[in-house]
Amino acid sequence: MVIGAKNFKDEADIHLKEIIIKQQHPWVGMQVKELDISRQELIVMIRRKNKVIIPNGSTFILKGDAVQIYSKKEHWED
């Protein structure tokens, strides 16, 4: 099977990044709703050992978590 589509061009850059939470990370023990992150960022997934967690505001961040962050930065025209 071959699937094809037109190229998609968007006016915003979308990035996914992963942060591995180590013991000294300031997020250890905090709930997602307590984190000081940009309004342009969203924690979309946490990998904890062999589990995948779709977080909500009350989800705690623990040492060893792999936190997936979606961020969007819009381009402004002069």
SULQUIZI-V241613 format. One record per pair of residues at least 6 apart in sequence whose C-alpha atoms are under 6 Angstrom apart, sorted by the first residue. I is the first residue (numbers start at 0). J is the second residue. If there is no record, write none. Layout:
i: [I | I]
j: [J | J]
This chain:
i: [11 | 11 | 11 | 12 | 12 | 13 | 13 | 14 | 14 | 15 | 15 | 16 | 16 | 17 | 17 | 18 | 18 | 19 | 19 | 20 | 20 | 20 | 21 | 21 | 22 | 27 | 27 | 27 | 28 | 28 | 28 | 29 | 29 | 30 | 30 | 30 | 31 | 31 | 32 | 39 | 39 | 40 | 40 | 41 | 41 | 42 | 42 | 43 | 43 | 44 | 44 | 44 | 45 | 45 | 45 | 45 | 46 | 46 | 47]
j: [72 | 73 | 74 | 71 | 72 | 70 | 71 | 69 | 70 | 68 | 69 | 67 | 68 | 66 | 67 | 65 | 66 | 64 | 65 | 62 | 63 | 64 | 62 | 63 | 62 | 60 | 61 | 62 | 59 | 60 | 61 | 59 | 60 | 57 | 58 | 59 | 56 | 58 | 56 | 70 | 71 | 69 | 70 | 68 | 69 | 67 | 68 | 67 | 68 | 52 | 53 | 67 | 51 | 52 | 65 | 66 | 64 | 65 | 64]
